[in-house]
Structures are given as C-alpha cells and as structure tokens.
Amino acid sequence: MPNSPEPVRKDPETETPRRVVARRQGPLLMEGPVEVELEDGSVVRSDRFRVALCTCARSRRFPWCDTSHRTREQPRDRDTGREA
C-alpha cells in the first residue's frame, strides 16, 4: 500500500484558500490540482484546473465524476407522484 504524501504546512494567513463548489444534485467542483486519498490509502492526482469529485458513488472513474448521477431517478413523493 503506497504511503500518503506528507501534508505541506503553509501559513494560513498568506495562503489563498481553494474553492469548492457544492451542488445538491451533482459532484463537488474543486479548483485543481488536487490529490485525493482513497479508502485503501492510495492517492490519486489530477492536474486539471477544475476537478469534479463524485459524491454519489456511481462513477466508474471514482473518485472523479463521470456524470453517472444524471441517470439516477429522483425520489418521488408517495402522495403526489411528483419529484420530492
């Protein structure tokens, strides 16, 4: 199992924070580059300027989003039959 990279310590007063955009029906959009540590301890990296991280666990490219969340059916209200 590969070792996790050591976190780089930076001064929080001078460092510009990364922006993460959260959408209720989609992935987390992050400014890149990013490194993601997976459950097994392995680390994957993307050097893209914007990265979409899967939050539905349906992606075949997990942790990267492949838009599989778009095919999932929305839960319906039992009484009205409309989307909840």
C-alpha positions in Angstrom: 0.0 0.0 0.0 1.6 3.3 -1.0 2.4 5.8 1.7 0.3 9.0 1.8 2.2 12.2 0.9 3.2 14.3 3.9 0.9 17.4 4.1 2.7 20.6 3.2 2.5 23.1 6.0 1.7 26.6 4.8 0.9 29.8 6.6 -2.9 30.1 6.7 -2.7 33.9 6.9 -1.0 34.2 3.5 -2.3 31.2 1.6 -5.2 31.6 -0.8 -7.9 29.0 0.0 -9.1 26.6 -2.6 -12.7 27.0 -3.7 -15.1 24.0 -3.5 -18.5 24.3 -5.2 -21.2 22.0 -3.8 -24.3 21.2 -5.7 -27.2 19.2 -4.3 -27.6 17.1 -7.4 -24.1 16.8 -8.6 -20.4 16.5 -7.9 -18.1 18.6 -5.8 -16.3 21.0 -8.1 -12.8 21.9 -6.9 -10.1 24.2 -8.2 -7.1 22.0 -9.0 -4.7 20.5 -9.0 -5.8 18.1 -6.3 -4.7 14.9 -4.6 -7.4 12.5 -3.2 -6.6 9.8 -0.7 -8.8 6.8 -1.2 -10.1 4.4 1.5 -7.3 1.9 0.8 -4.7 4.6 1.4 -3.7 5.1 -2.2 -3.5 8.6 -3.6 -4.8 9.7 -7.0 -3.9 13.1 -8.5 -5.4 15.4 -11.1 -3.5 18.4 -12.5 -6.6 19.9 -14.2 -7.6 23.5 -13.3 -11.1 22.3 -12.2 -11.9 18.8 -10.9 -15.3 17.2 -10.4 -15.3 14.8 -7.4 -18.1 12.1 -7.3 -20.5 12.2 -4.4 -23.0 9.6 -5.5 -20.5 6.6 -5.7 -21.9 5.6 -9.2 -18.9 6.8 -11.2 -16.9 4.2 -13.0 -13.9 6.6 -12.6 -14.3 7.1 -8.8 -13.3 9.5 -7.2 -13.7 11.5 -10.4 -17.2 12.3 -11.6 -18.3 10.8 -14.9 -21.9 12.2 -14.8 -23.4 8.9 -13.8 -25.5 10.8 -11.2 -27.6 12.2 -14.1 -29.1 8.8 -14.9 -30.4 8.1 -11.4 -34.1 8.5 -10.8 -35.2 11.2 -8.4 -37.2 10.0 -5.3 -40.9 10.6 -5.8 -43.5 11.8 -3.2 -45.9 8.9 -2.4 -49.0 11.0 -2.3 -48.5 13.3 -5.3 -46.2 11.2 -7.6 -44.0 14.3 -8.1 -40.3 14.5 -7.5 -39.6 15.2 -3.9 
